[in-house]
Amino acid sequence: MSAKRAHAHARRVAPKPPPDEAFVRAASLFRAVGDVARLRLLHVLARDEWCVSELAAQTGTKLSTLSQQLRLLYSERIVERRRDGKHIYYRLADDHVRELVGAALEHAEH
């Protein structure tokens, strides 16, 4: 390596990393979405808000399994929920989640 090149590397400074808590939270988020069934569920939720029975019909998932998946995604703040009478509706928590899911699937297709 030339002296000029070595000098250029010596001046580089990595950006200040986020706090450790952000890395822990991000890793937890990736674990939560790192399951094919949950990722498919998020893909459906990326388009609209759905009640649990609609999600079960759309994804072909048993209600008990779907409830477990949604509970995990809710606890990780990936989805939000609202109650309307006897129905509970789920949607993605924000556009960051929508972008994350979309980018992951787009990247996987290439």
TASUL-V403620 format. One record per residue. N is the residue number from 1. RES is the residue in one letter. PSI is psi in whole degrees, 0 to 359 (NA if undefined). Layout:
n:N res:RES psi:PSI
n:N res:RES psi:PSI
This chain:
n:1 res:M psi:136
n:2 res:S psi:160
n:3 res:A psi:321
n:4 res:K psi:317
n:5 res:R psi:319
n:6 res:A psi:321
n:7 res:H psi:319
n:8 res:A psi:321
n:9 res:H psi:326
n:10 res:A psi:333
n:11 res:R psi:347
n:12 res:R psi:140
n:13 res:V psi:127
n:14 res:A psi:147
n:15 res:P psi:153
n:16 res:K psi:126
n:17 res:P psi:155
n:18 res:P psi:167
n:19 res:P psi:156
n:20 res:D psi:324
n:21 res:E psi:326
n:22 res:A psi:321
n:23 res:F psi:319
n:24 res:V psi:314
n:25 res:R psi:317
n:26 res:A psi:319
n:27 res:A psi:320
n:28 res:S psi:319
n:29 res:L psi:314
n:30 res:F psi:324
n:31 res:R psi:319
n:32 res:A psi:321
n:33 res:V psi:356
n:34 res:G psi:37
n:35 res:D psi:132
n:36 res:V psi:315
n:37 res:A psi:317
n:38 res:R psi:325
n:39 res:L psi:319
n:40 res:R psi:319
n:41 res:L psi:315
n:42 res:L psi:325
n:43 res:H psi:318
n:44 res:V psi:315
n:45 res:L psi:341
n:46 res:A psi:341
n:47 res:R psi:334
n:48 res:D psi:176
n:49 res:E psi:138
n:50 res:W psi:147
n:51 res:C psi:164
n:52 res:V psi:316
n:53 res:S psi:323
n:54 res:E psi:318
n:55 res:L psi:320
n:56 res:A psi:316
n:57 res:A psi:318
n:58 res:Q psi:321
n:59 res:T psi:349
n:60 res:G psi:30
n:61 res:T psi:140
n:62 res:K psi:147
n:63 res:L psi:321
n:64 res:S psi:318
n:65 res:T psi:315
n:66 res:L psi:319
n:67 res:S psi:319
n:68 res:Q psi:316
n:69 res:Q psi:313
n:70 res:L psi:324
n:71 res:R psi:315
n:72 res:L psi:313
n:73 res:L psi:325
n:74 res:Y psi:317
n:75 res:S psi:333
n:76 res:E psi:5
n:77 res:R psi:33
n:78 res:I psi:328
n:79 res:V psi:158
n:80 res:E psi:162
n:81 res:R psi:156
n:82 res:R psi:150
n:83 res:R psi:138
n:84 res:D psi:96
n:85 res:G psi:235
n:86 res:K psi:353
n:87 res:H psi:142
n:88 res:I psi:126
n:89 res:Y psi:140
n:90 res:Y psi:148
n:91 res:R psi:164
n:92 res:L psi:147
n:93 res:A psi:324
n:94 res:D psi:178
n:95 res:D psi:336
n:96 res:H psi:318
n:97 res:V psi:316
n:98 res:R psi:315
n:99 res:E psi:320
n:100 res:L psi:312
n:101 res:V psi:313
n:102 res:G psi:315
n:103 res:A psi:320
n:104 res:A psi:315
n:105 res:L psi:321
n:106 res:E psi:316
n:107 res:H psi:320
n:108 res:A psi:332
n:109 res:E psi:345
n:110 res:H psi:NA
